[in-house]
Amino acid sequence: MPPVVSIKNLSKSYAGGFEALKDVNLDIEEGEIIALLGPNGAGKTTLISTICGITVPSSGTITVGGHDTQTAFRAARSLIGLVPQEINLEPFETVFSSVSFSRGLFGKRRDDARIEEVLRQLSLLDKKDNKIMTLSGGMKRRVLIAKALAHEPHVLFLDEPTAGVDVELRKDMWEVVAGLKASGVTIILTTHYIEEAEAIADRIGVINKGEILLVQNKADLMTQMGQKKLRIELADRLDAIPAPLAGYDLERADDGLHLTYSYDTSGERTGITTLLTDLQKAGLQMKDIQTEQSSLEDIFVGLVKETT
C-alpha cells in the first residue's frame, strides 16, 4: 500500500537566504501515529504548514492520498485535518455551530449526526450548546480537534496539541489521539514533550535546523540507540576507582558508594561479566546491582547536540 503522505526533496527558503526546510524526505503510512520532535525553530510547524498548503515550498513535491498538493490542492487538502498551535476560536459561537461551520468550508453537506458523533468522540457532546468563551483551555483544544475532524479527513495534523495543557488533560488528550487512530485516522503530531511521543507514537521523527535527522520505529530506536546503565551499590565507601578498573570508564558517585557502568544494548558483548569479576578481584564488595534503560529524551538530546 502506498504511503498516505509522501514528501520528496522538500525545501523551503525565505528572503534573506534562511532555509527553514532542507531536502526533507518522509513517507507516512496510513493509520500510524508519527511524532515529530525538535527544538524551537527546528522546522516542525513549517513542515506541517507546507504539507497543508499554507506555505508554498521552494522545491520538492508532496502528495496526500496520491494527490499533489500543488497541482491538485483541493483534492489533497480535503483529506487533511489541521489542529494549529494557537487557539483561535470565535468566543460567542456555540461549540456545535463552530464545528458545523468548519464542515461547510470543505463543501460537505450538513450532517448534524456526524457532528454529534465527533463531539461525542471528544467528550464534547454535553457542551455542544455552550459558547466557546465559557470553555476551559483543554476543552477549547478539543473543539479545535473537532473542527479539524468535521469534514472526515484521512490525515490529522496536530501541531503542539497539548501546549499549555496541564498533565491530567495531556493524558486525557493522549487517549483521544489513541481513539482517533483506532477509528482509522493517520496522525502526525509535533511536540516538545518527549513523554508524549514515547507514550503514543508508532514512529519518531527528529528534526533540527530544517533537516530530518532520523525517522524510526519507536521500539527499534530505543533498542538501537538507547544505552543501559548498570548501577552498582558498594558495601564500603570507595575514595577512588582502582587502576585495574580504569578501562571500564566507571562513574563514581560523590558518596563513594555507587558506581555506574554504561553499555550499548546492541553490542555483541556488554562486558558486565568481566566487570563483575574484576570488581571482586579488586576487593570490592557489592551490596546491590540495578540496570536502567536510557529514555527517549536522552536519545533526542544526543541527536540534537550532534547537529548544533
C-alpha positions as CSV (number, residue, x, y, z in Angstrom):
1,M,0.0,0.0,0.0
2,P,1.5,3.4,-1.0
3,P,2.1,6.0,1.8
4,V,-0.8,8.3,2.6
5,V,1.6,11.2,2.7
6,S,4.8,11.3,0.6
7,I,7.3,14.1,0.8
8,K,10.2,14.2,-1.7
9,N,13.2,16.6,-1.6
10,L,11.2,19.3,0.1
11,S,12.9,22.6,0.8
12,K,11.7,26.0,1.9
13,S,13.8,29.2,1.8
14,Y,12.8,32.7,2.7
15,A,14.0,36.1,1.6
16,G,17.5,36.7,3.0
17,G,18.5,33.1,2.5
18,F,17.1,31.5,5.6
19,E,16.4,27.8,4.9
20,A,13.5,26.6,7.1
21,L,13.4,23.1,5.4
22,K,16.4,21.4,3.7
23,D,15.7,18.5,1.4
24,V,13.2,16.7,3.5
25,N,12.1,13.2,2.6
26,L,9.4,11.4,4.5
27,D,6.7,8.8,3.9
28,I,3.8,8.4,6.3
29,E,1.9,5.2,6.3
30,E,-1.9,5.0,6.6
31,G,-3.2,4.5,10.1
32,E,0.0,5.3,12.0
33,I,0.9,7.9,14.6
34,I,4.2,9.7,13.9
35,A,5.6,12.2,16.3
36,L,8.0,14.9,15.1
37,L,10.4,16.1,17.8
38,G,12.6,19.1,17.6
39,P,13.6,22.2,19.5
40,N,12.1,25.7,18.8
41,G,12.8,26.8,15.3
42,A,13.6,23.3,14.1
43,G,11.1,23.5,11.2
44,K,8.3,21.4,12.6
45,T,5.5,24.0,12.1
46,T,6.9,25.0,8.7
47,L,6.8,21.3,7.6
48,I,3.2,20.9,8.6
49,S,2.2,24.3,7.1
50,T,3.8,23.3,3.8
51,I,2.1,19.9,3.7
52,C,-1.3,21.6,4.4
53,G,-0.8,24.2,1.7
54,I,-0.4,27.2,4.0
55,T,3.2,27.7,3.0
56,V,4.4,27.3,-0.6
57,P,7.5,25.1,-0.9
58,S,10.7,26.4,-2.7
59,S,11.3,23.0,-4.2
60,G,10.2,19.3,-3.9
61,T,6.9,17.6,-4.0
62,I,4.2,16.5,-1.6
63,T,1.3,14.1,-2.2
64,V,-1.5,13.3,0.1
65,G,-3.6,10.3,-0.8
66,G,-1.9,10.3,-4.2
67,H,-2.9,14.0,-4.9
68,D,-0.1,16.5,-5.5
69,T,-0.6,19.4,-3.0
70,Q,0.5,21.9,-5.7
71,T,-1.3,20.7,-8.8
72,A,-4.4,19.1,-7.1
73,F,-4.6,21.2,-4.0
74,R,-8.3,20.9,-3.3
75,A,-8.3,17.1,-3.5
76,A,-5.2,16.9,-1.3
77,R,-6.5,19.4,1.3
78,S,-9.9,17.7,1.6
79,L,-8.1,14.7,3.1
80,I,-6.3,16.8,5.7
81,G,-7.4,18.0,9.1
82,L,-5.2,20.6,10.8
83,V,-5.1,21.5,14.5
84,P,-2.9,24.6,14.9
85,Q,-0.9,25.6,17.9
86,E,-2.9,28.8,18.5
87,I,-6.4,28.6,20.0
88,N,-8.2,30.9,17.5
89,L,-12.0,30.4,18.0
90,E,-15.0,32.7,17.8
91,P,-15.8,33.2,21.5
92,F,-19.5,33.9,21.0
93,E,-20.2,30.9,18.8
94,T,-21.5,27.7,20.3
95,V,-19.5,24.5,20.1
96,F,-21.9,22.9,17.6
97,S,-22.2,25.8,15.2
98,S,-18.4,26.3,15.2
99,V,-17.7,22.7,14.3
100,S,-20.6,22.6,11.7
101,F,-19.2,25.7,10.0
102,S,-15.8,24.0,9.5
103,R,-17.5,21.1,7.8
104,G,-19.2,23.6,5.4
105,L,-15.9,25.2,4.5
106,F,-15.0,21.9,2.8
107,G,-18.2,21.8,0.8
108,K,-19.6,18.9,2.8
109,R,-23.4,18.8,3.1
110,R,-24.9,19.4,6.5
111,D,-24.8,16.3,8.7
112,D,-25.8,17.0,12.3
113,A,-25.5,13.3,13.2
114,R,-21.8,13.3,12.1
115,I,-21.1,16.5,14.1
116,E,-22.6,15.0,17.2
117,E,-20.6,11.8,16.7
118,V,-17.4,13.8,16.5
119,L,-18.4,15.8,19.7
120,R,-19.2,12.5,21.4
121,Q,-15.8,11.1,20.5
122,L,-14.1,14.1,22.0
123,S,-16.3,14.2,25.1
124,L,-17.8,17.5,24.0
125,L,-21.4,16.5,23.3
126,D,-22.7,17.8,26.6
127,K,-21.0,21.1,25.7
128,K,-22.5,21.4,22.2
129,D,-24.7,24.4,23.1
130,N,-22.1,26.2,25.2
131,K,-20.4,29.3,23.9
132,I,-16.7,28.9,23.2
133,M,-15.9,31.6,25.7
134,T,-17.2,29.5,28.6
135,L,-14.9,26.6,28.0
136,S,-11.6,25.7,29.7
137,G,-8.3,25.7,27.7
138,G,-8.4,21.9,27.5
139,M,-12.0,21.9,26.1
140,K,-11.1,24.6,23.6
141,R,-8.3,22.4,22.3
142,R,-10.8,19.6,21.9
143,V,-13.0,22.0,19.9
144,L,-10.1,22.6,17.6
145,I,-9.7,18.9,17.0
146,A,-13.5,18.6,16.4
147,K,-13.3,21.3,13.8
148,A,-10.4,19.5,12.1
149,L,-12.4,16.3,12.0
150,A,-15.7,17.7,10.9
151,H,-15.1,17.1,7.2
152,E,-14.0,13.5,7.8
153,P,-10.3,13.8,6.9
154,H,-8.0,10.8,6.5
155,V,-4.9,12.5,7.9
156,L,-4.8,14.7,11.0
157,F,-2.0,17.1,11.8
158,L,-1.7,18.1,15.5
159,D,0.8,21.0,16.0
160,E,1.7,21.1,19.7
161,P,-1.7,19.8,20.7
162,T,-1.1,19.8,24.4
163,A,0.9,23.0,24.7
164,G,-0.2,24.9,27.9
165,V,-2.3,22.0,29.0
166,D,-1.9,20.5,32.5
167,V,-0.6,16.9,33.0
168,E,-4.1,15.4,33.6
169,L,-5.6,17.0,30.5
170,R,-2.5,16.0,28.5
171,K,-3.0,12.3,29.4
172,D,-6.7,12.7,28.5
173,M,-5.7,14.1,25.1
174,W,-3.4,11.1,24.5
175,E,-6.5,8.9,25.0
176,V,-8.3,11.0,22.4
177,V,-5.5,10.5,19.9
178,A,-5.4,6.8,20.5
179,G,-9.1,6.6,19.9
180,L,-8.7,8.6,16.6
181,K,-6.1,6.1,15.5
182,A,-8.4,3.2,16.3
183,S,-11.0,4.8,14.0
184,G,-8.5,4.7,11.1
185,V,-7.2,8.3,11.1
186,T,-3.5,8.8,10.4
187,I,-2.0,11.2,12.9
188,I,1.1,13.4,12.6
189,L,1.9,15.4,15.7
190,T,4.6,17.8,16.7
191,T,5.5,18.1,20.4
192,H,8.0,19.4,22.8
193,Y,7.0,16.7,25.3
194,I,9.3,13.7,25.0
195,E,6.9,11.6,27.1
196,E,4.1,12.4,24.7
197,A,5.9,10.8,21.8
198,E,7.1,7.9,23.9
199,A,3.5,7.3,25.1
200,I,1.5,7.3,21.9
201,A,3.7,7.4,18.7
202,D,4.4,4.4,16.5
203,R,7.3,6.2,14.9
204,I,9.5,9.0,16.0
205,G,11.0,11.7,13.7
206,V,13.6,14.1,14.9
207,I,14.0,17.4,13.0
208,N,16.6,20.1,13.7
209,K,17.6,23.1,11.6
210,G,15.2,22.1,8.9
211,E,16.6,18.7,8.4
212,I,15.2,15.3,9.3
213,L,17.8,13.6,11.4
214,L,16.0,10.3,11.5
215,V,12.6,8.6,11.3
216,Q,12.4,5.3,13.0
217,N,10.0,2.8,14.7
218,K,9.9,3.9,18.4
219,A,10.8,0.5,19.8
220,D,13.7,0.0,17.3
221,L,15.0,3.4,18.1
222,M,15.1,2.7,21.8
223,T,16.8,-0.6,21.2
224,Q,19.4,0.5,18.7
225,M,20.3,3.9,20.1
226,G,19.5,3.5,23.7
227,Q,22.1,2.7,26.3
228,K,21.7,0.8,29.5
229,K,23.3,1.7,32.8
230,L,24.4,-0.8,35.4
231,R,24.3,0.8,38.8
232,I,26.4,-0.9,41.5
233,E,25.9,-0.2,45.2
234,L,29.1,-1.0,47.2
235,A,29.2,-2.2,50.8
236,D,32.0,0.1,51.6
237,R,32.9,3.7,50.5
238,L,35.3,4.0,47.6
239,D,37.6,7.0,47.5
240,A,38.9,6.4,44.0
241,I,38.4,3.9,41.2
242,P,41.2,1.2,41.4
243,A,43.6,1.3,38.4
244,P,42.6,-2.2,37.2
245,L,39.1,-0.9,36.6
246,A,40.1,2.2,34.7
247,G,39.2,0.6,31.3
248,Y,35.6,0.3,32.2
249,D,35.0,4.1,32.3
250,L,33.1,3.8,35.5
251,E,31.4,6.8,37.1
252,R,31.8,7.1,40.9
253,A,29.1,8.9,42.8
254,D,30.0,11.7,45.2
255,D,29.1,9.4,48.2
256,G,31.6,6.9,47.1
257,L,29.1,4.1,47.5
258,H,27.8,3.9,43.9
259,L,29.4,3.1,40.6
260,T,27.7,3.4,37.1
261,Y,28.7,1.4,34.1
262,S,27.2,2.3,30.7
263,Y,27.0,-0.2,27.8
264,D,25.5,-0.4,24.4
265,T,22.4,-2.6,24.2
266,S,23.1,-3.5,20.5
267,G,26.7,-4.6,21.2
268,E,27.7,-8.3,20.9
269,R,29.1,-8.2,24.4
270,T,28.1,-6.0,27.3
271,G,31.3,-6.5,29.3
272,I,29.2,-6.9,32.5
273,T,30.5,-10.4,33.4
274,T,34.2,-9.4,33.2
275,L,33.4,-6.2,35.1
276,L,31.8,-8.1,38.0
277,T,34.8,-10.5,38.0
278,D,37.3,-7.6,38.1
279,L,35.3,-5.8,40.8
280,Q,35.7,-8.9,43.0
281,K,39.4,-9.2,42.2
282,A,39.8,-5.6,43.2
283,G,38.4,-6.5,46.6
284,L,35.1,-4.5,46.2
285,Q,32.1,-6.0,47.9
286,M,28.8,-5.3,46.0
287,K,25.6,-4.7,48.0
288,D,23.1,-4.3,45.1
289,I,23.0,-4.1,41.3
290,Q,20.4,-2.4,39.1
291,T,20.0,-1.8,35.4
292,E,18.4,1.3,33.8
293,Q,17.4,1.9,30.2
294,S,18.1,5.3,28.7
295,S,15.0,7.3,27.9
296,L,13.8,8.7,24.5
297,E,14.8,12.1,26.0
298,D,18.4,11.0,26.3
299,I,18.4,9.9,22.7
300,F,16.8,13.1,21.4
301,V,19.2,15.4,23.3
302,G,22.1,13.4,21.9
303,L,20.9,13.6,18.3
304,V,20.2,17.4,18.5
305,K,23.6,18.1,20.1
306,E,25.3,16.4,17.2
307,T,23.9,19.0,14.8
308,T,24.4,22.1,16.9
